[in-house]
Amino acid sequence: MHEMSIAEGVIQLLEEQALAQQFSRVKKLWLEVGPLASVDTASLQFCFEAVSRHTLAEAAVLEIIETPGLAWCLGCETQVGIRQRFDACPDCGSYQLQVIQGDELRVKELEVD
Amino acid sequence: MCSVCGCAEGETRIEGVDHHQGHHHHHEHEQPHLHFGQGAARAHVPGLTQQRMVQIEQDILGKNDRYAQQNREEFARRSLFALNLVSSPGSGKTSLLTRTLKELKERFPVAVIEGDQQTSNDADRIRETGAQAVQINTGKGCHLDAHMVGHALEQLDALRGGVLFIENVGNLVCPAAFDLGEAHKVAILSVTEGEDKPIKYPDMFHAADLLLLNKVDLLPHLNFDVEACIDYARRVKPDIQVIQVSAQTGEGMQEWLEWLLAGRSGLIHQRLQELEQEAQALQTLL
């Protein structure tokens, strides 16, 4: 549900960047979204299309780069891949995991005019 | 658009101040209730026309995080122990809060920032306890953000050295992503909900430092597995603290109040230490 605010945040960020970097249209943008970022990417696509109307990013293509989730297993003392917050360690089955990566939510790159 | 902080008018409304000129914040009640908004500024900027690539690498929630940092500095300056209370609707947050306020308000200043989509019913319930409350109505919004809380805080300008409760919109999804500058998120889960809520809504329980398991007086009538619930919560947040409470009977209230008091004194000690260091640094300048 908060994907709408996030899409609005993206537009605000683009407008700030347009001033700072001197461009007037965004044609394509790449977003990095981790599996733990509390964001539904399909919903974000939908919301972005809605809020980008009549802005500098109207009709821009939104590319979502899904970054992997990583955690440190306290038991195995090693780095493991995770998809969700409550995943167990794939090696030892413990839930004593500290998330290292996967909550990214950032605009990485833009193609502009 | 607001020239001070750049906020646009929209659906959100906070009780009280008219905010800045040019804003469509308005008084709805005698009590503080602000109204302001969200939505993209519509600035179009003439610029270069050739197509190019721009690397920006910026966090989308960076703006919220900057407002959250400002709130955090303001909380520190005023020695305020701020808690962000998150839960689903109907978990008993407001009842738990009114009981807590009655216990605390004789000891030190307490206030509440209330977030709901509509109505000031909750803020009215809080004010009945004698505590100060500011209602934020988010309109279509599903969560409080740091910018709204910053403005609500302006309404509580005399509040110092106490506890500020921020009662978020009843929603176990969206508020997890928005830092408000609080010391801790406190998740409230009632035993009339499912014990698997922590793994159904892992982001929220991961973001919380304390889980208050509420309405435990109803346990004899329910098939709620407390151990399983705590186990699920620790899967998503291994070091989450859990306190079982009942706002109805008062069970567990003592433990919850002790947690609050310890947090508040910790914060004041830390503030004191910082000020002492600052004073010492100033002494050396004489």
HADDOCK unambig.tbl for C-alpha pairs under 7 A between the chains (distance, minus, plus):
assign (segid A and resid 1 and name CA) (segid B and resid 142 and name CA) 6.90 0.50 0.50
assign (segid A and resid 1 and name CA) (segid B and resid 174 and name CA) 6.82 0.50 0.50
assign (segid A and resid 2 and name CA) (segid B and resid 142 and name CA) 6.43 0.50 0.50
assign (segid A and resid 2 and name CA) (segid B and resid 174 and name CA) 5.50 0.50 0.50
assign (segid A and resid 6 and name CA) (segid B and resid 60 and name CA) 6.88 0.50 0.50
assign (segid A and resid 8 and name CA) (segid B and resid 39 and name CA) 5.86 0.50 0.50
assign (segid A and resid 8 and name CA) (segid B and resid 40 and name CA) 5.63 0.50 0.50
assign (segid A and resid 9 and name CA) (segid B and resid 60 and name CA) 5.94 0.50 0.50
assign (segid A and resid 9 and name CA) (segid B and resid 61 and name CA) 6.98 0.50 0.50
assign (segid A and resid 10 and name CA) (segid B and resid 60 and name CA) 5.89 0.50 0.50
assign (segid A and resid 11 and name CA) (segid B and resid 40 and name CA) 6.17 0.50 0.50
assign (segid A and resid 12 and name CA) (segid B and resid 40 and name CA) 5.50 0.50 0.50
assign (segid A and resid 12 and name CA) (segid B and resid 41 and name CA) 6.61 0.50 0.50
assign (segid A and resid 15 and name CA) (segid B and resid 43 and name CA) 6.68 0.50 0.50
assign (segid A and resid 18 and name CA) (segid B and resid 45 and name CA) 6.67 0.50 0.50
assign (segid A and resid 19 and name CA) (segid B and resid 45 and name CA) 6.38 0.50 0.50
assign (segid A and resid 22 and name CA) (segid B and resid 47 and name CA) 4.70 0.50 0.50
assign (segid A and resid 22 and name CA) (segid B and resid 48 and name CA) 6.09 0.50 0.50
assign (segid A and resid 23 and name CA) (segid B and resid 46 and name CA) 6.89 0.50 0.50
assign (segid A and resid 23 and name CA) (segid B and resid 47 and name CA) 4.56 0.50 0.50
assign (segid A and resid 23 and name CA) (segid B and resid 48 and name CA) 5.43 0.50 0.50
assign (segid A and resid 24 and name CA) (segid B and resid 44 and name CA) 6.54 0.50 0.50
assign (segid A and resid 24 and name CA) (segid B and resid 45 and name CA) 5.39 0.50 0.50
assign (segid A and resid 24 and name CA) (segid B and resid 46 and name CA) 5.62 0.50 0.50
assign (segid A and resid 24 and name CA) (segid B and resid 47 and name CA) 5.41 0.50 0.50
assign (segid A and resid 38 and name CA) (segid B and resid 177 and name CA) 6.81 0.50 0.50
assign (segid A and resid 38 and name CA) (segid B and resid 203 and name CA) 6.56 0.50 0.50
assign (segid A and resid 55 and name CA) (segid B and resid 42 and name CA) 6.30 0.50 0.50
assign (segid A and resid 56 and name CA) (segid B and resid 44 and name CA) 6.53 0.50 0.50
assign (segid A and resid 85 and name CA) (segid B and resid 202 and name CA) 5.96 0.50 0.50
assign (segid A and resid 85 and name CA) (segid B and resid 236 and name CA) 5.28 0.50 0.50
assign (segid A and resid 86 and name CA) (segid B and resid 199 and name CA) 6.37 0.50 0.50
assign (segid A and resid 86 and name CA) (segid B and resid 202 and name CA) 6.81 0.50 0.50
assign (segid A and resid 86 and name CA) (segid B and resid 235 and name CA) 5.23 0.50 0.50
assign (segid A and resid 86 and name CA) (segid B and resid 236 and name CA) 4.65 0.50 0.50
assign (segid A and resid 95 and name CA) (segid B and resid 235 and name CA) 5.14 0.50 0.50
assign (segid A and resid 96 and name CA) (segid B and resid 238 and name CA) 6.02 0.50 0.50
assign (segid A and resid 105 and name CA) (segid B and resid 59 and name CA) 5.85 0.50 0.50
assign (segid A and resid 105 and name CA) (segid B and resid 60 and name CA) 6.02 0.50 0.50
assign (segid A and resid 106 and name CA) (segid B and resid 57 and name CA) 6.22 0.50 0.50
assign (segid A and resid 106 and name CA) (segid B and resid 58 and name CA) 5.22 0.50 0.50
assign (segid A and resid 106 and name CA) (segid B and resid 59 and name CA) 4.09 0.50 0.50
assign (segid A and resid 106 and name CA) (segid B and resid 60 and name CA) 5.09 0.50 0.50
assign (segid A and resid 107 and name CA) (segid B and resid 56 and name CA) 6.55 0.50 0.50
assign (segid A and resid 107 and name CA) (segid B and resid 57 and name CA) 5.38 0.50 0.50
assign (segid A and resid 107 and name CA) (segid B and resid 58 and name CA) 5.27 0.50 0.50
assign (segid A and resid 107 and name CA) (segid B and resid 59 and name CA) 6.35 0.50 0.50
assign (segid A and resid 107 and name CA) (segid B and resid 60 and name CA) 6.52 0.50 0.50
assign (segid A and resid 108 and name CA) (segid B and resid 55 and name CA) 6.16 0.50 0.50
assign (segid A and resid 108 and name CA) (segid B and resid 56 and name CA) 5.51 0.50 0.50
assign (segid A and resid 108 and name CA) (segid B and resid 57 and name CA) 4.16 0.50 0.50
assign (segid A and resid 108 and name CA) (segid B and resid 58 and name CA) 6.59 0.50 0.50
assign (segid A and resid 109 and name CA) (segid B and resid 54 and name CA) 5.61 0.50 0.50
assign (segid A and resid 109 and name CA) (segid B and resid 55 and name CA) 4.42 0.50 0.50
assign (segid A and resid 109 and name CA) (segid B and resid 56 and name CA) 5.57 0.50 0.50
assign (segid A and resid 109 and name CA) (segid B and resid 57 and name CA) 6.62 0.50 0.50
assign (segid A and resid 110 and name CA) (segid B and resid 53 and name CA) 5.48 0.50 0.50
assign (segid A and resid 110 and name CA) (segid B and resid 54 and name CA) 4.94 0.50 0.50
assign (segid A and resid 110 and name CA) (segid B and resid 55 and name CA) 6.37 0.50 0.50
assign (segid A and resid 111 and name CA) (segid B and resid 51 and name CA) 6.90 0.50 0.50
assign (segid A and resid 111 and name CA) (segid B and resid 52 and name CA) 5.63 0.50 0.50
assign (segid A and resid 111 and name CA) (segid B and resid 53 and name CA) 4.45 0.50 0.50
assign (segid A and resid 111 and name CA) (segid B and resid 54 and name CA) 6.31 0.50 0.50
assign (segid A and resid 112 and name CA) (segid B and resid 51 and name CA) 5.29 0.50 0.50
assign (segid A and resid 112 and name CA) (segid B and resid 52 and name CA) 5.29 0.50 0.50
assign (segid A and resid 112 and name CA) (segid B and resid 53 and name CA) 6.06 0.50 0.50
assign (segid A and resid 113 and name CA) (segid B and resid 48 and name CA) 6.67 0.50 0.50
assign (segid A and resid 113 and name CA) (segid B and resid 49 and name CA) 4.89 0.50 0.50
assign (segid A and resid 113 and name CA) (segid B and resid 50 and name CA) 5.11 0.50 0.50
assign (segid A and resid 113 and name CA) (segid B and resid 51 and name CA) 4.11 0.50 0.50
assign (segid A and resid 113 and name CA) (segid B and resid 52 and name CA) 6.29 0.50 0.50
